[in-house]
Structures are given as C-alpha cells and as structure tokens.
C-alpha cells in the first residue's frame, strides 16, 4: 500500500474513533471513562466542537478507498512476525477454529495477548470472532473484544443470532465482519445490516459443489452496487478460504480487493521459480564484478 494511502486510512480511522468515543457509542476501553479523546472535542472555552465536522473529515479520508488489502489468516504470532516484515499485510484474521489449530485458548485474556502482539507489528487491524450461542452472548463478547483495542474488528457468523448481535454492535459503533458466507444473498444481508466486511469462503464453496470463484465474483458485483449507501465506511468483501495465489489474481482481476490467506498461500506470493532464478542470476553477475554483499 502506498504511504499516502496508508496515512489517509490511519487518519480516517482516528477521526472516526474519536467521533465514536465522544458520542458515547462504544468502540474502546475509554468509552465509559474520562479520556484524552473527550478533551479533544472541547475548545479552550469549554464548548463542544461540532461532531458533524469530524464525521465529514473521516468521510473525506475514507471515501473512494479501493486500495488492496491482504490479511494473514492465522493466530500464530511467529507467522505474524515473519510476514509482517514484508509490509504486505493490512492485518490478521482469526476465528475459534484457527485458534484451536494454532493452540491459542479461546478467551478474552488470550485475545488481549494476540492484540498486543499484532499491533506491536504495526498492522492496521486485527479481526477476532465473537463466540456464544445467543445474540446476547455474542454481543457481550463482541463488546469485550472491542474493549481490548479499538483497532479490532469483531467477526460474527451470518446466522439469525449473529445478525441480532451485529445490529447492536453496529449501533454501538463497532465494525463487524459477517463470516461463514456461502450464498450471494448473504452479502445483501450483510450490506443491509451495515457490516464493514462480509467474508465468503471460496474454497469451501467449491468443496460443497459450487463454483466458488464465480459465486465470489457475483458477490463482489453486489458489494460494488450496494456499498454506496455508506460512504463513510463502504463494505468490503473479505475473500477467505483461498487455496492458491492464482485464485487471488483471478478474483482481483474481477474487482475483489480484500483477501485473507493462510501462511502457505502467503509463501506462494513470494515463491515464483522464474523470479528466484532471475534473482540468483542478478547476484551471480554482481559477484562476478566484485560486488560485496550488502553494499
């Protein structure tokens, strides 16, 4: 991502978060306490600055942002550190299945540790999935996750209970990702509820007998048509269950711009045989001319 785009996104996120905090709509550990963000909204005379002004500023920074975003789909902090060094990844995504696979306990204390590790690596977002069997349980868990860090996006399954929880979280200013999407109409539902992301599972759709690539392209067309209803934060299709780097290229050519990938797919992004051969030849010729490595 180009530096000006990243700075613009960071500024937009900061404005938006300060608006949420000042309005008392949730979004962080300080929402119920005195904080510097509240002081930010007071003039020297003690009068409140117009919240609408800052909403407008955030809108101008977020509007027309169609930059590419890649996430690493993992809860392994060693993998995070490895791939964060590339500067390619906007953030990390996880869910209880990934937590179990990577040996991370599914509790708030563990999520607090993950958040600390993630943001020390200077990524923009961490997506964590709320757990619970009822809307009330998922809402409560979602608020606990948002209290860990305001840069967290709360994932919810696109079930009836998940939708009920999403309604309450969105009303509190919490960005949500509706996940477990297998049908195009679920993207319509995600748009209607004001989700920040909707996550279709490409590979698993294909495993179930659908054409995952074609279905995802159709979903992206729906997003492109429907996201104009919220210019402050238009919804992105967060394409998941990617099986190869070639699938990313195919979907990107059709308008998809947000992907979460497993570490083995991340390896494919940088392991192209012809490129490796070219790099070796460049170095061979540099050595032939007496170049010193690293100079």
C-alpha positions in Angstrom: 0.0 0.0 0.0 1.3 3.4 -0.9 2.4 5.5 2.1 -0.1 8.4 1.4 -3.0 5.9 1.2 -1.9 4.2 4.5 -1.7 7.6 6.2 -5.1 8.6 4.9 -6.6 5.4 6.2 -5.0 5.9 9.6 -6.2 9.4 9.9 -9.7 8.4 8.8 -9.8 5.7 11.4 -8.5 8.1 14.1 -11.2 10.7 13.3 -13.9 8.0 13.2 -12.8 6.5 16.5 -12.7 9.9 18.3 -16.2 10.6 17.0 -17.5 7.3 18.4 -15.8 7.9 21.7 -17.1 11.4 22.1 -20.6 10.4 21.1 -20.6 7.6 23.7 -21.3 4.9 21.1 -18.7 2.5 22.2 -15.6 1.4 20.4 -12.9 1.1 23.1 -11.9 0.8 26.7 -12.4 4.5 27.3 -16.0 4.8 26.2 -17.3 4.9 29.7 -14.5 6.9 31.3 -12.8 10.3 31.1 -10.3 10.2 28.3 -8.0 12.3 26.2 -10.3 11.8 23.3 -13.1 13.6 25.1 -10.8 16.5 25.8 -10.1 16.6 22.1 -13.7 17.6 21.4 -13.6 20.6 23.7 -12.5 24.1 22.7 -10.4 26.2 25.0 -13.6 27.9 26.2 -15.0 24.5 27.1 -17.5 24.4 24.3 -18.1 21.1 22.4 -16.7 21.0 18.8 -19.3 20.1 16.2 -19.2 16.3 15.9 -20.5 16.5 12.3 -17.3 18.3 11.2 -15.2 15.3 12.3 -17.6 12.9 10.7 -17.2 14.8 7.4 -13.4 14.8 7.8 -13.4 11.0 8.3 -15.7 10.6 5.3 -13.4 12.5 3.0 -10.5 10.4 4.1 -12.3 7.0 3.7 -14.3 7.8 0.5 -13.3 6.1 -2.7 -10.7 3.9 -0.9 -10.4 0.9 -3.2 -6.8 0.0 -2.1 -5.8 -3.6 -2.0 -5.8 -5.2 1.5 -4.3 -8.6 2.4 -4.7 -10.2 5.8 -3.0 -13.3 7.2 -5.5 -15.9 8.3 -3.6 -17.2 11.4 -3.3 -17.0 15.2 0.4 -18.0 15.1 2.3 -15.0 16.3 5.6 -16.4 14.8 3.9 -16.4 11.4 2.6 -12.9 12.0 6.1 -11.6 12.7 7.5 -13.4 9.7 5.0 -11.9 7.2 4.6 -8.5 8.8 8.2 -7.8 7.8 7.1 -7.8 4.2 4.8 -4.8 4.7 2.2 -6.6 2.5 -0.4 -7.4 5.2 -3.0 -4.9 6.4 -3.9 -7.1 9.4 -4.6 -10.6 10.7 -7.8 -12.6 10.9 -8.7 -15.5 13.1 -11.7 -17.5 14.4 -12.2 -20.2 17.0 -11.2 -22.9 14.5 -7.9 -21.2 13.8 -7.3 -20.6 17.5 -7.8 -24.3 18.1 -5.5 -25.3 15.3 -2.7 -22.9 16.5 -3.1 -23.8 20.1 -4.4 -20.5 21.4 -7.1 -20.6 24.1 -10.4 -19.0 23.2 -10.8 -16.4 26.0 -10.5 -12.7 26.4 -7.1 -12.9 28.1 -5.7 -14.7 25.1 -7.3 -12.2 22.7 -5.7 -9.4 24.6 -2.3 -11.1 24.2 -2.9 -11.5 20.5 -3.9 -7.9 20.1 -0.8 -6.7 21.9 1.4 -8.9 19.6 -0.4 -7.8 16.4 -0.3 -4.1 17.0 3.4 -4.2 18.0 3.9 -5.4 14.5 2.2 -2.2 13.2 -0.7 -3.7 11.3 -3.8 -1.7 10.9 -6.5 -4.2 12.0 -7.0 -7.4 13.9 -10.2 -9.4 13.3 -11.4 -11.6 16.1 -14.5 -13.6 16.2 -17.1 -13.3 19.0 -18.3 -16.6 20.5 -21.6 -17.6 22.1 -24.8 -19.4 21.2 -27.2 -16.4 21.6 -27.2 -12.9 20.3 -26.8 -11.6 23.8 -23.7 -13.7 24.4 -22.2 -12.7 21.1 -22.9 -9.1 21.7 -21.3 -9.2 25.1 -18.3 -11.0 23.8 -18.0 -8.5 20.9 -18.0 -5.6 23.3 -15.3 -7.3 25.4 -13.2 -7.8 22.2 -13.7 -4.1 21.2 -12.6 -3.1 24.7 -9.3 -4.8 24.2 -8.3 -2.4 21.4 -10.3 0.0 19.1 -8.5 -1.4 16.1 -10.2 -4.8 16.4 -13.0 -5.8 14.0 -15.5 -8.2 15.5 -16.4 -11.2 13.4 -19.8 -12.8 13.7 -21.4 -15.8 11.9 -24.2 -14.7 9.5 -26.9 -16.6 11.4 -30.1 -15.2 12.8 -28.5 -14.8 16.3 -25.3 -13.4 14.7 -27.4 -10.8 12.8 -29.1 -9.7 16.1 -25.8 -9.3 17.8 -24.4 -7.4 14.7 -27.3 -4.9 14.9 -26.4 -4.0 18.5 -22.7 -3.8 17.8 -23.1 -1.7 14.7 -25.4 0.7 16.7 -22.6 1.0 19.3 -20.1 2.0 16.6 -18.3 -1.4 16.4 -17.1 -2.5 13.0 -18.2 -6.1 12.2 -17.4 -8.8 9.7 -20.1 -11.2 8.8 -18.4 -14.5 8.2 -19.3 -18.0 7.0 -20.8 -16.7 3.8 -21.7 -19.3 1.2 -24.5 -17.7 -0.8 -24.8 -14.3 -2.6 -28.0 -13.3 -0.8 -26.0 -13.3 2.5 -23.9 -10.5 1.1 -27.1 -8.5 0.5 -28.0 -9.2 4.2 -24.5 -8.0 5.3 -24.9 -4.8 3.4 -28.3 -4.2 4.9 -27.0 -4.6 8.5 -24.2 -2.1 7.9 -21.3 -4.6 8.2 -17.8 -3.4 7.5 -16.8 -6.7 5.8 -18.5 -9.9 4.5 -16.4 -13.0 4.3 -17.2 -15.6 1.7 -15.4 -19.0 1.7 -14.2 -19.6 -1.8 -12.5 -23.0 -1.4 -15.2 -24.4 0.8 -17.9 -23.3 -1.6 -16.1 -25.2 -4.3 -15.8 -28.2 -2.0 -19.6 -28.1 -1.5 -20.2 -28.4 -5.3 -20.5 -24.7 -6.1 -18.1 -22.7 -8.4 -16.5 -20.7 -5.6 -14.8 -18.3 -7.9 -17.9 -17.4 -9.9 -20.0 -17.1 -6.8 -17.5 -14.8 -5.2 -17.3 -12.6 -8.4 -21.1 -12.3 -8.2 -20.9 -11.3 -4.5 -18.3 -8.6 -5.4 -20.7 -7.2 -8.0 -23.4 -6.9 -5.3 -21.0 -5.1 -3.0 -20.0 -2.7 -5.7 -23.6 -1.9 -6.3 -24.7 -1.6 -2.7 -21.7 -0.1 -0.8 -22.5 3.5 -1.9 -25.2 3.6 0.8 -22.5 4.2 3.4 -19.7 6.4 2.0 -18.1 6.7 5.5 -17.3 3.0 5.6 -18.4 1.1 2.4 -18.5 -2.6 3.0 -15.6 -4.8 1.6 -15.8 -8.4 0.5 -13.2 -10.1 2.7 -12.5 -13.2 0.5 -11.5 -16.2 2.6 -10.7 -19.9 2.1 -8.3 -19.1 -0.7 -6.4 -22.1 -1.9 -3.8 -20.6 -4.2 -2.1 -17.3 -5.2 -3.6 -17.7 -8.7 -7.1 -17.5 -7.2 -6.2 -14.1 -5.7 -5.1 -12.9 -9.1 -8.2 -14.2 -10.8 -10.5 -12.6 -8.3 -8.5 -9.3 -8.2 -8.9 -9.0 -12.0 -12.7 -9.1 -11.4 -12.7 -6.4 -8.8 -12.1 -8.1 -5.5 -9.6 -6.1 -3.4 -9.6 -7.7 0.1 -8.3 -11.2 0.9 -7.3 -13.2 3.9 -4.9 -16.0 3.2 -3.2 -18.8 5.1 0.6 -18.8 5.6 1.0 -21.4 2.9 -0.7 -19.2 0.3 1.5 -16.3 1.5 4.5 -18.5 0.7 3.2 -18.7 -2.9 3.2 -15.0 -3.3 7.0 -14.9 -3.0 8.0 -18.3 -4.4 7.9 -18.0 -8.2 10.6 -20.1 -9.7 11.4 -17.8 -12.7 11.7 -14.9 -10.3 14.0 -16.9 -8.0 16.2 -17.9 -10.9 16.4 -14.2 -12.1 17.4 -13.1 -8.6 20.1 -15.7 -8.4 21.4 -14.7 -11.8 21.5 -11.0 -10.8 23.5 -11.8 -7.7 25.9 -14.1 -9.7 26.7 -11.3 -12.1 27.1 -8.9 -9.2 29.6 -11.3 -7.5 31.4 -11.7 -10.8 32.1 -8.0 -10.9 33.4 -8.0 -7.3 30.3 -6.6 -5.6 30.2 -7.0 -1.8 27.0 -8.5 -0.4 25.0 -5.9 1.4 27.0 -2.9 -0.1 
